[in-house]
């Protein structure tokens, strides 16, 4: 990725944070158990995952493997670590939030933006372990796309709550642990009211701050990974100096 491309991603992530932290303040009646940020490219994508609680790293790697297998992707550069954070000062005196597990990876293969929709199906694998998962595709709104907006079936509910810049999905498992449904790739455009507005019943400040921190950890992990990949690429492309 070029320096320009990395800068564009950084700008998008900063925008994502500014938007989603505001949403976290207004819509935190149900906090996500996992947040997945996806930066799609032509034949690959960078993925950053933040879990609300620390989990065994082997389990996280297994989940990422299941996601890759479901999408027909090759999984590369998997890194998993634990982060210890505090609430954001904007929500009052900082408080410890304990450990959260953060993972980054690359998937290579079929594109995640295709046929006028977003490839969401593989990320349902996270519902095998968690009740609510938020997935954000870092991509600007495209009026030519018709992505899935709502779905409900087999105990799974999918909602598109932001249509572009980023595309933000909420995935929820309401009952059981049976077979996962097959999600359609696209859906005819729905009235604007079908994209749910933020709830007006805010939860306590600590919960809001915890959600904001999770967005930050996931975005920071993704930015760190992209910058490092860009640096490695620059080193690989640097011509050797010939000594006459």
Secondary structure, DSSP 8 states (H G I E B T S, - for coil): --HHHHHHHHHHHHHHHHHHHHHHHH--SS--SEEEEEEE-SSEEEEEEEESS---HHHHHHHHHHHHHHHT-EEEEEEEEEEEEE--GGGSS--EEEEEEEEEEEEESS-SEETTEE--GGGGGGGGT-SEEEEEE-----TT--B--EEEETTEEEEEEE-SSSEEEEEEE-S---------SB-----GGGS----S----HHHHHHHHHHHHHHHHHHHHHHHHHHHHHHHHHS------
